[in-house]
Amino acid sequence: NPNRQVPVLRDGDFVLWESNSIIRYLANQYGGARNPDLYPAEARRRAGVDQWLDWQASDLNRSWSYAFMALARQSPAHQDAAAITASCRDWAHFMDILERRLQTTGAYVAGAAFTLADIAVGLSVNRWFGTPFEHAPLPAVAAYFERLTERPGFRTYGRNGMA
């Protein structure tokens, strides 16, 4: 990875970096036939999945990165109190967007079925619940997180083995 960050996927002689690009590739290369809901072929359903993948990478992740580095990782480079406050406020705003979306779908981010978007968003939700600061109650997000935890893969990798 030219950015010197993980993750990086090596599939034979093919190398790919960026988390959401990697999961899209894996679904296209290996998972589509077994689970067509994971990354739908139909353009509108796929666009809905892509929308939430892009939102997670560009808006949600950007909002939580400073607070997470300061409060969970306790990075010395991330100790500006005003920046922490702003990051927590922005993070709560985007989590409220997720709360409203999950109230609408009643299940998963892109609709009734588990998709790639839930892998990426679920990891961000794990960080939300694992970062020590006062969280507004988000019952739909909490129920979503529990639904994700019922999935063995998410329980092992998305919640770091913690049920």
C-alpha atoms as a printed R data frame, in Angstrom:
    type eleno elety resid chain resno       x       y       z
1   ATOM     1    CA   ASN     A     1   0.000   0.000   0.000
2   ATOM     2    CA   PRO     A     2   1.555   3.325  -1.003
3   ATOM     3    CA   ASN     A     3  -0.132   4.874   2.047
4   ATOM     4    CA   ARG     A     4   1.716   2.437   4.332
5   ATOM     5    CA   GLN     A     5  -1.523   1.395   6.005
6   ATOM     6    CA   VAL     A     6  -3.555  -1.768   6.370
7   ATOM     7    CA   PRO     A     7  -5.583  -3.437   5.122
8   ATOM     8    CA   VAL     A     8  -4.051  -4.729   1.938
9   ATOM     9    CA   LEU     A     9  -5.379  -7.722   0.040
10  ATOM    10    CA   ARG     A    10  -3.136  -9.932  -2.042
11  ATOM    11    CA   ASP     A    11  -5.064 -12.360  -4.262
12  ATOM    12    CA   GLY     A    12  -2.465 -14.151  -6.319
13  ATOM    13    CA   ASP     A    13  -0.580 -11.410  -8.132
14  ATOM    14    CA   PHE     A    14  -3.398  -8.888  -7.592
15  ATOM    15    CA   VAL     A    15  -2.921  -6.334  -4.793
16  ATOM    16    CA   LEU     A    16  -5.701  -4.070  -3.563
17  ATOM    17    CA   TRP     A    17  -5.936  -1.574  -0.705
18  ATOM    18    CA   GLU     A    18  -8.790   0.430   0.848
19  ATOM    19    CA   SER     A    19 -11.224  -1.499   3.035
20  ATOM    20    CA   ASN     A    20 -14.409  -0.903   1.086
21  ATOM    21    CA   SER     A    21 -12.705  -1.595  -2.250
22  ATOM    22    CA   ILE     A    22 -11.447  -4.869  -0.806
23  ATOM    23    CA   ILE     A    23 -14.877  -6.036   0.362
24  ATOM    24    CA   ARG     A    24 -16.439  -5.057  -2.978
25  ATOM    25    CA   TYR     A    25 -13.779  -7.046  -4.799
26  ATOM    26    CA   LEU     A    26 -14.197 -10.082  -2.550
27  ATOM    27    CA   ALA     A    27 -17.977 -10.043  -3.027
28  ATOM    28    CA   ASN     A    28 -17.609  -9.722  -6.801
29  ATOM    29    CA   GLN     A    29 -14.849 -12.302  -7.087
30  ATOM    30    CA   TYR     A    30 -15.999 -14.912  -4.585
31  ATOM    31    CA   GLY     A    31 -19.344 -14.251  -2.914
32  ATOM    32    CA   GLY     A    32 -21.932 -13.066  -5.388
33  ATOM    33    CA   ALA     A    33 -23.363 -16.404  -6.485
34  ATOM    34    CA   ARG     A    34 -23.667 -17.762  -2.945
35  ATOM    35    CA   ASN     A    35 -25.276 -14.629  -1.505
36  ATOM    36    CA   PRO     A    36 -26.765 -12.290  -4.121
37  ATOM    37    CA   ASP     A    37 -28.001  -9.896  -1.394
38  ATOM    38    CA   LEU     A    38 -24.453  -9.246  -0.186
39  ATOM    39    CA   TYR     A    39 -23.669  -7.019  -3.177
40  ATOM    40    CA   PRO     A    40 -26.721  -7.019  -5.457
41  ATOM    41    CA   ALA     A    41 -26.344  -7.107  -9.228
42  ATOM    42    CA   GLU     A    42 -29.430  -4.943  -9.843
43  ATOM    43    CA   ALA     A    43 -28.264  -1.334 -10.299
44  ATOM    44    CA   ARG     A    44 -30.565   0.419  -7.821
45  ATOM    45    CA   ARG     A    45 -30.062  -2.089  -5.026
46  ATOM    46    CA   ARG     A    46 -26.288  -2.028  -5.591
47  ATOM    47    CA   ALA     A    47 -26.307   1.776  -5.593
48  ATOM    48    CA   GLY     A    48 -28.026   1.689  -2.199
49  ATOM    49    CA   VAL     A    49 -25.246  -0.510  -0.834
50  ATOM    50    CA   ASP     A    50 -22.567   1.688  -2.421
51  ATOM    51    CA   GLN     A    51 -24.191   4.810  -0.992
52  ATOM    52    CA   TRP     A    52 -23.855   3.530   2.567
53  ATOM    53    CA   LEU     A    53 -20.328   2.200   1.957
54  ATOM    54    CA   ASP     A    54 -19.278   5.617   0.674
55  ATOM    55    CA   TRP     A    55 -21.071   7.416   3.527
56  ATOM    56    CA   GLN     A    56 -19.264   5.240   6.043
57  ATOM    57    CA   ALA     A    57 -15.865   5.921   4.470
58  ATOM    58    CA   SER     A    58 -16.270   9.635   3.811
59  ATOM    59    CA   ASP     A    59 -18.650  11.052   6.431
60  ATOM    60    CA   LEU     A    60 -18.954   8.665   9.360
61  ATOM    61    CA   ASN     A    61 -15.260   7.712   9.535
62  ATOM    62    CA   ARG     A    62 -14.097  11.298   9.206
63  ATOM    63    CA   SER     A    63 -16.341  12.306  12.111
64  ATOM    64    CA   TRP     A    64 -15.092   9.723  14.595
65  ATOM    65    CA   SER     A    65 -11.402   9.501  13.770
66  ATOM    66    CA   TYR     A    66 -10.132  12.232  16.121
67  ATOM    67    CA   ALA     A    67 -12.301  11.214  19.078
68  ATOM    68    CA   PHE     A    68 -11.442   7.547  18.620
69  ATOM    69    CA   MET     A    69  -7.710   8.231  18.448
70  ATOM    70    CA   ALA     A    70  -7.927  10.448  21.543
71  ATOM    71    CA   LEU     A    71 -10.294   8.482  23.741
72  ATOM    72    CA   ALA     A    72  -9.855   4.836  22.740
73  ATOM    73    CA   ARG     A    73  -6.266   4.780  21.535
74  ATOM    74    CA   GLN     A    74  -5.129   7.626  23.814
75  ATOM    75    CA   SER     A    75  -2.865   9.003  21.106
76  ATOM    76    CA   PRO     A    76  -0.627  11.820  22.380
77  ATOM    77    CA   ALA     A    77  -1.087  13.572  19.025
78  ATOM    78    CA   HIS     A    78  -4.872  13.711  19.538
79  ATOM    79    CA   GLN     A    79  -5.368  15.509  22.848
80  ATOM    80    CA   ASP     A    80  -6.860  18.855  21.795
81  ATOM    81    CA   ALA     A    81  -9.981  19.141  23.980
82  ATOM    82    CA   ALA     A    82 -11.881  21.313  21.479
83  ATOM    83    CA   ALA     A    83 -11.116  18.889  18.644
84  ATOM    84    CA   ILE     A    84 -12.261  15.940  20.776
85  ATOM    85    CA   THR     A    85 -15.514  17.733  21.613
86  ATOM    86    CA   ALA     A    86 -16.110  18.623  17.956
87  ATOM    87    CA   SER     A    87 -15.383  15.069  16.823
88  ATOM    88    CA   CYS     A    88 -17.769  13.586  19.408
89  ATOM    89    CA   ARG     A    89 -20.476  16.070  18.378
90  ATOM    90    CA   ASP     A    90 -20.007  15.297  14.668
91  ATOM    91    CA   TRP     A    91 -19.894  11.564  15.358
92  ATOM    92    CA   ALA     A    92 -23.174  11.778  17.283
93  ATOM    93    CA   HIS     A    93 -24.736  13.671  14.357
94  ATOM    94    CA   PHE     A    94 -23.828  10.919  11.890
95  ATOM    95    CA   MET     A    95 -24.910   8.206  14.306
96  ATOM    96    CA   ASP     A    96 -28.276   9.952  14.506
97  ATOM    97    CA   ILE     A    97 -28.502   9.700  10.701
98  ATOM    98    CA   LEU     A    98 -27.811   5.978  11.047
99  ATOM    99    CA   GLU     A    99 -30.416   5.716  13.829
100 ATOM   100    CA   ARG     A   100 -33.097   7.236  11.581
101 ATOM   101    CA   ARG     A   101 -32.102   4.986   8.685
102 ATOM   102    CA   LEU     A   102 -32.321   1.858  10.827
103 ATOM   103    CA   GLN     A   103 -35.682   2.965  12.202
104 ATOM   104    CA   THR     A   104 -36.857   3.119   8.580
105 ATOM   105    CA   THR     A   105 -35.448  -0.241   7.431
106 ATOM   106    CA   GLY     A   106 -36.034  -2.095  10.698
107 ATOM   107    CA   ALA     A   107 -33.149  -4.375   9.808
108 ATOM   108    CA   TYR     A   108 -29.962  -3.418   7.979
109 ATOM   109    CA   VAL     A   109 -28.449  -0.264   6.515
110 ATOM   110    CA   ALA     A   110 -29.362  -0.848   2.861
111 ATOM   111    CA   GLY     A   111 -32.705  -2.522   3.603
112 ATOM   112    CA   ALA     A   112 -34.084  -5.846   4.789
113 ATOM   113    CA   ALA     A   113 -31.013  -7.958   3.909
114 ATOM   114    CA   PHE     A   114 -27.451  -7.970   5.248
115 ATOM   115    CA   THR     A   115 -25.086  -6.416   2.674
116 ATOM   116    CA   LEU     A   116 -21.497  -5.254   2.327
117 ATOM   117    CA   ALA     A   117 -22.586  -1.914   3.767
118 ATOM   118    CA   ASP     A   118 -23.276  -3.639   7.077
119 ATOM   119    CA   ILE     A   119 -19.716  -4.918   7.261
120 ATOM   120    CA   ALA     A   120 -18.256  -1.432   7.004
121 ATOM   121    CA   VAL     A   121 -20.926   0.390   9.017
122 ATOM   122    CA   GLY     A   122 -20.948  -2.361  11.644
123 ATOM   123    CA   LEU     A   123 -17.236  -1.860  12.294
124 ATOM   124    CA   SER     A   124 -17.861   1.852  12.814
125 ATOM   125    CA   VAL     A   125 -20.736   1.064  15.185
126 ATOM   126    CA   ASN     A   126 -18.399  -1.227  17.127
127 ATOM   127    CA   ARG     A   127 -16.046   1.733  17.559
128 ATOM   128    CA   TRP     A   128 -18.974   3.924  18.669
129 ATOM   129    CA   PHE     A   129 -19.909   1.569  21.471
130 ATOM   130    CA   GLY     A   130 -16.267   0.872  22.360
131 ATOM   131    CA   THR     A   131 -15.133   4.491  22.680
132 ATOM   132    CA   PRO     A   132 -15.504   5.885  26.203
133 ATOM   133    CA   PHE     A   133 -17.643   9.019  26.109
134 ATOM   134    CA   GLU     A   134 -21.282   9.813  26.817
135 ATOM   135    CA   HIS     A   135 -23.462   8.373  24.057
136 ATOM   136    CA   ALA     A   136 -26.989   9.471  23.296
137 ATOM   137    CA   PRO     A   137 -29.430   6.555  23.394
138 ATOM   138    CA   LEU     A   138 -29.808   5.103  19.901
139 ATOM   139    CA   PRO     A   139 -32.144   2.112  20.270
140 ATOM   140    CA   ALA     A   140 -32.267   1.212  16.571
141 ATOM   141    CA   VAL     A   141 -28.457   1.293  16.356
142 ATOM   142    CA   ALA     A   142 -28.193  -0.856  19.505
143 ATOM   143    CA   ALA     A   143 -30.661  -3.398  18.084
144 ATOM   144    CA   TYR     A   144 -28.764  -3.384  14.778
145 ATOM   145    CA   PHE     A   145 -25.495  -4.033  16.602
146 ATOM   146    CA   GLU     A   146 -27.075  -6.997  18.371
147 ATOM   147    CA   ARG     A   147 -28.399  -8.339  15.025
148 ATOM   148    CA   LEU     A   148 -24.897  -8.083  13.605
149 ATOM   149    CA   THR     A   149 -23.501  -9.849  16.674
150 ATOM   150    CA   GLU     A   150 -25.738 -12.843  15.936
151 ATOM   151    CA   ARG     A   151 -23.624 -13.390  12.820
152 ATOM   152    CA   PRO     A   152 -20.597 -15.571  13.718
153 ATOM   153    CA   GLY     A   153 -18.263 -13.683  11.368
154 ATOM   154    CA   PHE     A   154 -19.175 -10.323  12.844
155 ATOM   155    CA   ARG     A   155 -18.953 -11.635  16.391
156 ATOM   156    CA   THR     A   156 -15.432 -12.912  15.687
157 ATOM   157    CA   TYR     A   157 -14.047 -10.098  13.524
158 ATOM   158    CA   GLY     A   158 -16.363  -7.106  13.936
159 ATOM   159    CA   ARG     A   159 -16.559  -7.268  17.716
160 ATOM   160    CA   ASN     A   160 -13.046  -8.553  18.186
161 ATOM   161    CA   GLY     A   161 -14.305 -11.852  19.565
162 ATOM   162    CA   MET     A   162 -16.327 -10.099  22.277
163 ATOM   163    CA   ALA     A   163 -19.998 -11.050  22.298
